[in-house]
Amino acid sequence: MNSPADGQHVTAPAGNVTPLVEVRDLKKHFPVQKGLFSRISGYVHAVDGVSFHIDPGETLGLVGESGCGKSTVGRTLLKLLEPTSGTIQIDGQDITKVDRQGMLPYRRRMQMIYQDPYASLNPRMSAGEIVGEPLIIHGDQSNREERRGKVAALFERVGLRPRLMDSYPHEFSGGQRQRIGIARALALGPELIVGDEPVSALDVSIQAQIINLMMDLQDEFHLSYLFVAHDLAVVEHISHRVAVMYLGRIVEMTDKTSLFEMPLHPYTEALLSAAPIARSGSRNRRRIILTGDVPSPINPPSGCHFHARCPYAMVRCRVDVPALREIVPGHVAACHLHDAGVTFPLAQAA
Ligand code: SF4
């Protein structure tokens, strides 16, 4: 067996399991209001028809540039934001139409770890109160001492000394604060945790500790993660499968080995070629420089959203939306080049 520190999960999801989470054609559009009367002048297409599943005990990494909608996917999945359309099934039950009261049992099962561990912790509450708060909100029947015992156990499990329970967030380092956030997320025994860039605010050495802790906890509690990040090295380390997002849509999704060794979308290739990750097969690849920023999601480009920045764009790309389809078993990508019989990887040096 591998230890989490090896970068390998002890628990690998088995094939043909029933997904814990099944998302179909999820959209989240935000109205843009203008003028004295706040008239709606358009919509930000933050998430524009996204489908994926997450198996029990699996980590799906969700990557893309800033502004691609990946954090909105995470928040909408947990219904911290109401979806515009689409379905989110948990164990086969669509939660998109479930009201606030009906969501309570699901809230126990789905938790979030935030990017900024300082901003997400109430500075007026002690660390112990922060970690124990979900228990109180969800009607934990323990008395005060029993609850302190539960919180102490959570502290120990995330590598914090229980005697720090009475300290306040400002007395902890960034890494310790993120451990408090993880302990709070674990308090209700969730099955799914959405990590919204959970290590990007931390020093690199601390990042590794937090990632290894999350992998360790996944193996112990059979947790499922949606791991949202822009750092490909981090995503490669923790994920079983990876989905690449561009301007509100998933453009490629597969297991992490296939994605990093044989990307089947020009955008993924460009991200990989720009990332400082040493791996076999990547040395011969030409660097693809992406020009320009991600276009505005208020008026996204027609056809393939990536066409304005894609070095391989064809006339068709401006008109037709490429479908996300299976190119090889278990590997989906949305690019017209596959219809044209083009061989990937595109940037392989001759
Ligand atoms: Fe580039 Fe066209 Fe493929 Fe989009 S569909 S990634 S523009 S080649």
Boltz pocket constraint, residues with backbone or C-beta under 6 A from the ligand:
constraints:
  - pocket:
      binder: B
      contacts: [[A, 265], [A, 266], [A, 267], [A, 304], [A, 305], [A, 306], [A, 307], [A, 308], [A, 310], [A, 311], [A, 312], [A, 313], [A, 314], [A, 317], [A, 322], [A, 334], [A, 335], [A, 336], [A, 337]]
      max_distance: 6.0
